[in-house]
Amino acid sequence: MPRAAAEQVVVAGREIAVSNPAKVLFPKPKYTKLDLVRYYLAVADGALRGAGGRPNVLVRYPNGISGEFFFQKRAPESRPPWIEVVTLRFPSGRTAEEVVPRDAAALVWLANLACLELHPHPVRTDDLDHPDELRVDLDPVPGVKWPQVRDVAQAVRTALQDFGLTGWPKTSGSRGMHVIVRIERRWTFDEVRRAALALARDVERRVPKLATSKWWKEERHGVFVDYNQNAKDRTVASAYSVRPTPDARVSAPLTWDEVKSVDPADFTLATMPKRFAKVGDRHEGIDQAAGSLAGLLELSARHERTGQGDAPWPPHYKKQAGEPPRVQPSRARAAKYPLIEIARAKRKQDALAGLKRWKARHPKAAKYLQPADVLVDAMRGRSSTWTRIRVNLQHVPPKLRPRQARLDPDEKTLASW
């Protein structure tokens, strides 16, 4: 079937050809690439407040959310001369020119590449070494319901206020919530991460039954406050990003009053433009609310004096001074948790199918599993992810615990992804 003719979109004085505009990106509601373009035009002011003027990682879904996606740090060589780029240096020592959207035309150009999400770094192009954002990523473990996420978000708000900071909440567009904190550009990435870790531990102290700062999945409960999202080279989906969910949910900026009652399913590619036209950008004042990290860094220093030093970094980072042993509790000499690995696959659905087969082979053990006992890990390579599934047998009686067996599936090309 021949492709539809390109659609010419004129915005901000520039003409962009939207290729294959009828390409379906979301099969269930049948939203197309042109629908994605129109969405970002409708919310452009808000989307640029979150991602504009910053280097962005491109997350592309060329065949829609049912196909494979990939991360693209380097700006495409074939790009209009008016697309701005900036050179970033990563912890690995490599460099890349990343796209910096400045106007609605750039958002249209990104949408034409099937970039659903905007993934900006927390820095501006005029100072790539000092973030102006601390990001609080609230990630619920499996089985945790949305009201608990809301409760933890309110604890985050209170903690931030106690340290003289203002939090700006938004749905993640998935199961969690983000709280964005504008900060003065005085601190390095490592210092911002230290402040985020201190905040995560403080939130855990305030609501210990609801939240955790534990890095290893087998040690988590409730809602994980992911401090490592503030490590250099990490990004999160910014405000108004469209997420790869069947209903095309978006990351919705909220007021704190709205946090008490909203449902993330209310905010989609179809509904957000109407909301934006009615109430505007709920984060409109964020750039006027830059605060100081001095209080959180003082808390970090107190933690260190009482024996709470650094916490684990993500696995692909170099070992850091003062970091505890980067060994999963399940792999320590005296393993704390009885974990077994089930599957490794390039596609998440294939790994989940392997888990289903494992449960069919071990029904007596499977019936004891709780939602948080199934650990689904998105393992990130240079440009794509693969999925690992592990099972924590802590709730399975010892006599019924299956031994580690051959992985199913066990895809062998992971190192090349």
Rosetta blueprint (number, residue, H / E / L):
1 M L
2 P L
3 R L
4 A L
5 A L
6 A L
7 E E
8 Q E
9 V E
10 V E
11 V E
12 A L
13 G L
14 R E
15 E E
16 I E
17 A E
18 V E
19 S L
20 N L
21 P L
22 A L
23 K L
24 V E
25 L E
26 F E
27 P L
28 K L
29 P L
30 K L
31 Y E
32 T E
33 K H
34 L H
35 D H
36 L H
37 V H
38 R H
39 Y H
40 Y H
41 L H
42 A H
43 V L
44 A H
45 D H
46 G H
47 A H
48 L H
49 R H
50 G H
51 A H
52 G L
53 G L
54 R L
55 P L
56 N E
57 V E
58 L E
59 V E
60 R E
61 Y L
62 P L
63 N L
64 G L
65 I L
66 S L
67 G L
68 E L
69 F L
70 F E
71 F E
72 Q E
73 K L
74 R L
75 A L
76 P L
77 E L
78 S L
79 R L
80 P L
81 P L
82 W L
83 I L
84 E E
85 V E
86 V E
87 T E
88 L E
89 R E
90 F L
91 P L
92 S L
93 G L
94 R L
95 T E
96 A E
97 E E
98 E E
99 V E
100 V E
101 P L
102 R L
103 D L
104 A H
105 A H
106 A H
107 L H
108 V H
109 W H
110 L H
111 A H
112 N H
113 L L
114 A L
115 C E
116 L E
117 E E
118 L E
119 H E
120 P E
121 H L
122 P L
123 V L
124 R E
125 T L
126 D L
127 D E
128 L L
129 D L
130 H L
131 P L
132 D L
133 E E
134 L E
135 R E
136 V E
137 D E
138 L E
139 D E
140 P E
141 V L
142 P L
143 G L
144 V L
145 K L
146 W H
147 P H
148 Q H
149 V H
150 R H
151 D H
152 V H
153 A H
154 Q H
155 A H
156 V H
157 R H
158 T H
159 A H
160 L H
161 Q H
162 D H
163 F L
164 G L
165 L L
166 T L
167 G L
168 W E
169 P E
170 K E
171 T E
172 S L
173 G L
174 S L
175 R L
176 G L
177 M E
178 H E
179 V E
180 I E
181 V E
182 R E
183 I E
184 E L
185 R L
186 R L
187 W L
188 T L
189 F H
190 D H
191 E H
192 V H
193 R H
194 R H
195 A H
196 A H
197 L H
198 A H
199 L H
200 A H
201 R H
202 D H
203 V H
204 E H
205 R H
206 R H
207 V L
208 P L
209 K L
210 L L
211 A E
212 T E
213 S L
214 K L
215 W L
216 W L
217 K H
218 E H
219 E H
220 R L
221 H L
222 G L
223 V E
224 F E
225 V E
226 D L
227 Y H
228 N H
229 Q H
230 N H
231 A L
232 K L
233 D L
234 R L
235 T L
236 V L
237 A L
238 S L
239 A L
240 Y L
241 S L
242 V E
243 R L
244 P L
245 T L
246 P L
247 D L
248 A L
249 R E
250 V E
251 S L
252 A L
253 P E
254 L L
255 T L
256 W H
257 D H
258 E H
259 V H
260 K L
261 S L
262 V L
263 D L
264 P H
265 A H
266 D H
267 F L
268 T E
269 L L
270 A L
271 T L
272 M H
273 P H
274 K H
275 R H
276 F H
277 A H
278 K H
279 V H
280 G L
281 D L
282 R L
283 H L
284 E L
285 G L
286 I H
287 D H
288 Q H
289 A L
290 A L
291 G E
292 S L
293 L L
294 A H
295 G H
296 L H
297 L H
298 E H
299 L H
300 S H
301 A H
302 R H
303 H H
304 E H
305 R H
306 T L
307 G L
308 Q L
309 G L
310 D L
311 A L
312 P L
313 W L
314 P L
315 P L
316 H L
317 Y L
318 K L
319 K L
320 Q L
321 A L
322 G L
323 E L
324 P L
325 P L
326 R L
327 V L
328 Q L
329 P H
330 S H
331 R H
332 A L
333 R L
334 A L
335 A L
336 K L
337 Y L
338 P L
339 L E
340 I E
341 E E
342 I E
343 A E
344 R E
345 A E
346 K L
347 R L
348 K H
349 Q H
350 D H
351 A H
352 L H
353 A H
354 G H
355 L H
356 K H
357 R H
358 W H
359 K H
360 A H
361 R H
362 H L
363 P H
364 K H
365 A H
366 A H
367 K L
368 Y L
369 L L
370 Q L
371 P H
372 A H
373 D H
374 V E
375 L E
376 V E
377 D E
378 A E
379 M E
380 R E
381 G L
382 R L
383 S L
384 S L
385 T E
386 W E
387 T E
388 R E
389 I E
390 R E
391 V E
392 N E
393 L L
394 Q L
395 H L
396 V L
397 P L
398 P H
399 K H
400 L H
401 R L
402 P L
403 R L
404 Q L
405 A L
406 R L
407 L L
408 D L
409 P L
410 D E
411 E L
412 K L
413 T L
414 L H
415 A H
416 S H
417 W L
